[in-house]
Amino acid sequence: MKVAGIAKGHAKDHLRALKQIGIDDLVYYDMAGMPLAFDELDSVRKSIGQFGLRVAVVEGGPPMDQIVAGGPGRDVQIEQYKVAIGNMGRLGIGVLCYNFMPQLHYDAMVMRTSFDTPERGGALTSSFDLSAFDNEERTKLGESSDDEVWDNLAYFLRQVVPAAEAAEVKLAMHPDDPPLSPMCHLARIMRSVDNFQRLVDLVPSPVNGITLCQGCFVEMGEDPGAVARRFAEHLHFIHVRDVRGTPENFVETFPDNGPTDMAALIRTYHDIGFDGHLRTDHVPHLATDPGPGDGYGMHGHLFAMGYLKGLIEAVA
């Protein structure tokens, strides 16, 4: 298994720092979308390559709001998706991490109610408290049911999985965060282990798999190690983070300061033969990080990546 770096905005100094701490692979992360044209994606790959980094994972992927909602533009978006996957395959980018969360009241999908909750030493971290969240607000999408969203997912996968197989690109579904449904009257279906089993059974294929976001499964009350063992053949990507609390009320922690035994988890990944990429996710905001916290402060991620590299080395 390999640690893939994350650098929001792909700032040059951040890319240099990743290489300096021994990272070779990068997650292209932009929830607003990815370059859809081959030349544009290749240009991004080459610009990142100048820093000695290889784009190994795309996270976010092409726009899919119409796909998730079953809207009139979903067929156009599905065709864009297939083209983008083909381009990834041509460029040797082997994993696409995506999610199936609807966009809520401010065009976001991951919900937090605070980014300034105190963690160790006064570091500021994100948290979610359902009692402080307006879950009765309605969006322009109105409302949806589980059955409708499952139908939309099946419609998507039946067309996209064959394209991913042809391109040799693995699809890695990310859990809902938080794993609650409905939110703002919109169903969110990737909220339980059983639903992830339904996902991989929906269109059986080696490329139809999961992103094991440790924090999301902890939010569900699950043991991430047990999830990894259950889905070992479909485990394509891992997000390393930890939380303390319940789905309705939780706080993000430093990876070494939460309830999860991280060393045991890394040992589990090693024992099941996981040979893909892990990346750090949602870290507290350190005093040395500029600006407001959003979970992607570079100094916090550098600490988390060093901690993760040490755990992997110790297990290996």
N, C-alpha and C positions, 0 to 999 in steps of 0.2 A: 504494500500500500504506500501511497505517496501523498505528501502534503501539497496541495495546490494553493497558491497565493491568491489573495483578494486585495484589490486596490481601487477604491471607489473613484470613478472618474479617470482612472488609469493615468494619474499624475506621474510625470517623469521621475521625480524624486522618490515617489513611492515604489515605482517599478525598480529603480536602482536598489532601494532598501531591501526589497524582496530577494533580489539576486545576492545581495551582500550577506543575508542570513542563511543562504544555502537553498533557496527555493528555485526550482527549475521550471515548474508548470504554473500556469495562470488560469483562473476562472474569469472569462469575459462576463462581467456582471453589469447589466443595465436593464432594470425592470421596465424602462420605457420602450424596449425593443432592441433588436440586433440589426446589423446591416443585412438587407435582403439580397442585394446584388452580389454576384460572385466577386467582382473586382473590388467592391467596397469591403467585403469581409476579408479578402486577401490582403488589402492594404492595411487593415487593422492588425492582422496576423503578422505582417512584416514589420510594422512599427513597433509592436510589442517584442518581436524577435530581436530588434536592435539592442535590447537590454539583456539578451541571453535567456529570454523566457519563451516558452512554447504555450500557445493557447490549447489547453487540453479539454476544457469544458465551457460550454455556453450556458449561462443561467439567465432565465427570463424568456429568451426566445422571441419569435415573431409575435406581433399583436394577435390576441385571440379573444378579445372581449365579446365579439359577435359569436364566436364558437361556443364559449361558455354559456352565453345567454340564449343560444339558438336563434340568433337574430338574422335579418335578411342578408347580411354581409358575410355569413359564416362560410359559404362555399368559396368566396374570393380569398378569405383568410386561410382556409385549408389549402388551397393551391399555393399560396405564398409560403405556407408552412412546409409543404413538400419540396418546393424549390430551395428553401433555406436549408433543409436537412440534406438535400443533395449537394449543396455547396459545402456544407460542413464535411461531408464524406470525402469530397474531392480534396479538401485541405487537411485531412487527417485529424479533424476535431471530433472525438469519438463519443461525447456525452452531451445530451441536451437536458438540463434540469428545467422543468416547467411546473406550473400549478394550475388548478382548475377552480380558483376562487373568483367569484364575481367581484367587480369593482363596486365599492360601497360609497358612502355619502360624500367623500372628498376624493373620489377616483383612486383610492388606495385599496389594497387587499389585506395586507397584514395589519392588524389593529393593535394599537397601544393607546393607553390613556395618559401616560406620563413618560417623559424621558429624563426626569431629574430625581428619580428615587435613589436615596443613598445606598451604596454598597460599601465594600471594605475600604476603610480609610477615607470615606467621603467621596469615592468615585461615584459618578452619576450614571444610573442605568435605567433601562426602560422597564415598564410594568404595565399590566392590564388589570383593570377592576371593572367588572361588568356593571356594578352599581353606579359607576361614574360615566358609563357609556350610554348614549341615546340609541338604544336598540329598537325603538319604535319609529325612528325616522324612516321615511320611504325614499327610495332613489328613483331615478328615471326609469329603472328596469321594473318597477312595480314589485311583484312577488314571484317566487318560484317554489316548486316542490322538489323533494328528493328524486321522484320518478322522472321529472322533466330534465333535471341536470344529469342523471344517469343516462337518459336517452341521448342527450347532447354529447356526453363523453363517448358513448358507444359509436355514434355517428362519426365523431372525430377519429377515434382510434382505428376503426375499420378501414379508413382511407389513408391514414398517416403511417400506421405500423408497417404496411408493405413497402412504403417509400423509405422508412428507416432501415428495414432489413436490407434493401438494395444498396443503401448508402453505407451500411455497417455503422450506424449511429444508434447509440442506446438512448431510449427515452426514460427519464427518471422523474417520476411524479413526486412533487413536494407536498407534504401534508398541509391542511388548513391551519392557519395560525391567527387567533386561537382556534382550537378544534371544537367550535360551538356552532350550532345551527338551530333555527335560522338566525342570521344577523341582518338587521334592517329588512326583514321579511324575505330575505334571499337564502335559499338552501345552500349549504356547504357540505359536500359529500365525503371529502377525504379527511375524515375526523375520527376514524377508528381503525384498529388492526383488521377487523373483519371486512371493512370496506376496502382496505388495501388488497386483501385477498380477492375480493370481487373484482378489483381493477385488473389484477394479473390474470384472472380467469376469463375476463371479458373478451379479450383478444389474445389467446395464448401465443407467446412468442418470446424468444430469448431477449429481444430488444425492449419488450414492454415491462418496465421495472420501476423501481422506487428510488427516491432520495430519502435516506434515513436521516431526517432532521432530529437529532437526539432530543432537543428541547421540546419539539412538538409532541413526540411520543411520551416524554415525561409529563407534559401538560395533560395528556390523555390518561395518565395514571399507569402507563405501561413501562415495562423494563426494556430499554433499548437493546440490551444484549439478547433477550428472548426474541425480539422483533428481527434482529440481524440473523439469528439462527433460522427462524421460520422462513425468511425471504432470501436466504443466502444466494440462491440461483438468480434472483431478480434484484440484487443489491448493486446498484450502478454508481452511487454517489453518496457521500456522507457529509452532513453538516454537524460540526462539533460545537455544541453550546449546552448550557445547563440552566434550569429554572428551579425556583422554589415556590411551591404553592399549588393551586388547583386551576382547572381550566377557566373558572370564573374570576380568579384573583391570584395572579402570579407575578414574580419579579425575576428578571434576568440576573444571572450571577456570573462572576468570573468562572472560567472552566475548572479552576482548582478550589472553588469555594461554594460549590453547590452540593446537592444531595447525592449525585451520581458518582459511583466509583469509576472514574475515568480510566484508571490503569486496568481494571477488570474488563472494561469495554474494549479497549485497544487489544487486550489479550484475546477476547472473543473474536474480534475482526481477524486477527492473525490466525486463530485456530480454524475458522471457517474458510480460510484461504482467500479472503478479500484482497484483490490486487489492484483496486481502483484508486480514486482520489478522495481525500478528505479535505475539507476547508473549514477554517474557523468562522464563527457566525455570531453576530449580535454581542459584541463585547461592551463592558462598561467603559465610560468616557474617562480617560486619565487626565490628571491635572496638566500634563504637558501637551495634550491634544488641543489644537486651536478650535475656536468656534463652539457652537452648541452640539450636544451629543445626539447621535442618531443610531448608535450601534456599530458604526463603521469608522471610528477614529483609528488612524493608522497605528498609533503607539499601542493602543489596546490590542490590536490584531497582531502586532509584532510580538508582544508578550505571549499571546495565546498560541501563536505558531511555534514559538520556541518551546513552550510547554508541551505542545503536541509532538514536535519532533523528538523531544527527550523521551516521552512515553513510548513512541514507536521504536526508538533505538533500544530502550531498555527491554522491551518485549522481544524484539528481533534478536 
